[in-house]
Amino acid sequence: SSSSEDSSQEDVVSRFDAAGKQQARDAESADGAVLNLPKRKYFPLGDVAHVEIRGDYLTEAGLHKDALQHFGVAAKGYRVAYPRHHNQNARILIKLGRSFRLAGKPESSKKTLEECIAVLDGCKNASVDHMCESLYEMGL
């Protein structure tokens, strides 16, 4: 089952790469001129959300190391899809930090949650809930 999940994660990542290449091809207009598109890669957020939800289910089932992998993949997807200082990045970093803690990796948890606080610090409309939750996860 673990190799099946690894294969599933690899499929999602390869679809992300394929979607980015397709976006580049679509950027050419009929006369061949390239449109001015943002430099940020396109990630299909539905697939990222699916990986994140699987991480939620694995956390609920007590499979914290497996959940950690899923949240890591989702964090990478959100990091590419959203600006650095975005509430979505903070939210997944909270889940990732919690998973590190539950998987017995307190130093990684602390580092991830500190990154989350830095993300929230740069957000124009930072979520108070995310701030409180990240501080709670850090034990403050």
N, C-alpha and C positions, 0 to 999 in steps of 0.2 A: 504494500500500500504506500510505503514511503517513496519508493521509486516512481510510483504512479503520480504522487503529488509533486515530486521533483520534475517529472516530465511535464505535468500540468503547468508548473511555474515557468519552465523553459518555453512552453508553448505561448504563454501570455507575454513573456518578454520578447519572443520572436515576432508576435503579432504587433507589439508596440513598435519594433524596428520597422516592420513592413508598413505599418500605418504612416510612419514618418517619411518613408521613401515615397509612398503613394501621394502624400501631401505635397512633396516636392514636385512630383510629376504633374499634379493637378494645378500647381502654381503657374504653369505656363499657359498663357492665353492662346487664343486661336492663331494669332499672328506670330507666336513664338516669344513674345516679350514676357519677362518674368515679373509677376506682380510683387508689390511690396508687402510681404507677409512678415509677421514677427519672427524673430530668430529662434524663439522657443520651439522645441519639438512638440509635435502633437502626440498625446497619449490618449487612447480610448478610455475615458474615465469610468465607463461601465465595467470594463474588465478589471480596472484597479479596485473599484468598489467591491467587486465580486471576491477578489483576493482578500481584501480587508474583512469582509463579512465572514469568510472562511476562517480567518484568524480569530474573529470574535467567537465563532462556534467552538474552535479548538480551545480557546481560553476557558469557555464555560465548561468544556469537557475535562479540563485539568491537564491538557496536553500543551504545556507552556512553551516547550522548546519548538514544537511544530508551529504554534501560533507566532512565535518570534520570527520564524522564517517568512511567514505570510505578511506580517506587519512590516518587515524589512523590505519586501518587494513592493508593497503598497506605498511605503514612505518614499521609495525611489521614484515611483510613478507620479506621486503628488509633487515631489520636488521638481520634476521636469515640467509638469503641467501648470504649476502655479508659481507666482513670484515667491522668493524666499520668505518674505514677511507676510504670510497669509495664514489666516486661521485654520485652514485645512491642513497645512503643514504642521501647525502646532498640535492639532487634534491627533494626527497619526503619530507624532512624536510622543505624546502622552501615552498612547496605547503601546508603543514600542518600549518606552521606559518602564511601563508597568510589566510588560512581558519579560524584560530583562530581569527585573526584581523577582518575579515569580519563578523564573528559570534559574535563580540562584546566582545572578551576575550583578551584584549591587553597584560595582564601579561603573559598569556600562550603563546601568539604569541612571545613575547620578549624572553621568556625562550627557546622556540623551535628554534628560529633563532640563539640564542647564542649557542645552541647545534650544529646547522648546521655549524656555523663558526668554532667551535672546531673540527668537523669532517673534514672540509676542511683544517684546519691547519695541521692535521695529514696525509692528502693525499699526496702521492708522486707526482701525476699529477693532482693537484686540478684545476678544471675548473674556469677560470677567470670570465666567465659568471655567474657561481653559486656564486662566491664571491661578484660580483657586485650586483646581484639580492638579495642576503640575506642582504647586507648592505642597499640597497634601501628599502627593506621591513621593516627594522628596523628604517628607517628615517634618516640614516646617509649619 
